[in-house]
């Protein structure tokens, strides 16, 4: 096995297929004794990939990668100026190549979220500092491709490729993984304000995500929501991540920009049902995905309807 093939074998053990986008950070905090708990099912099926230069092409060796997910996301008012976050994601990831070289599904708990949100500014216009830890759960973090498989990839579809494109090509022969396999920590500032003239709200956040051996990422989130009547909220959502620094290889420097709609129907002050989707606009070293989500949320909140997704039915 050549030195190049050996390096790709090691790199495949720490590669990450994409970025997980969970609930965007709220600048408004729940009071002690209040809570927000949602159960969200998600799905995507991807057959294309953005290379190191951002170009979109079919996944190496053809076929598709498919993901089905179930996320339990919870926020609890803990102290006067602090809330606690717990996210438990269960994922089932399938990779099937056109020629049958890869045909495998892995299912399990992926990367947990344990976080704290600290109040920085209170009132209708609010700001908060959010810090979250994403420890890998019990999935296999060290998938290694055999020497024969790597040699086959190097002699066939990956022949002639160099750098990140070569690594990405070889990794697309690997069995699916449920997460990056790294201990990740994110810190971000969340800011938001009501838009009384339009019966809505805006919230944005910016921060940094440490990803262990992989390149860190500057993270950006933005949501604009408008109420259409008493019960229907329609929003637009953006999620972005730009690599900062360098990982072990150029293929570990991942950039993604996704956007999509959110539709929430508020049944009463304690229950929402919602639909959302996120679609890749630009990316490097990442799958091109169209992600769809549907879920239900239960809450006990003192926030009003113009204070983000955690709000209830009362007016400002």
Secondary structure, DSSP 4 states (H G I P E B T S, - for coil): --HHHHHHHHHHTT--------PPPPSSPPPTT-EEEEEEEEEEEE-EEE-TTS-EEEPTTSSEEEEEEEEEEEEEEEETTEEEEEEEEEEEEEEE-TTSS-EEEEEEE-B-EEEEEEEEE-SSSEEEEEEEEE-B-SS-------HHHHHHHHHTTTTT--HHHHHHHHHTTSPP-SS--S-EEEEEEEEEEEEGGGTEEEEEEEEEEE-TTSPEEEEEEEEEEEEETTTEEEEEEEEEEEEES--SSGGG--EEEEEEEEEEEEEETTEEEEEEEEEEEEEESEE--EEEEEEEEEEE----TTS-TT--SS--
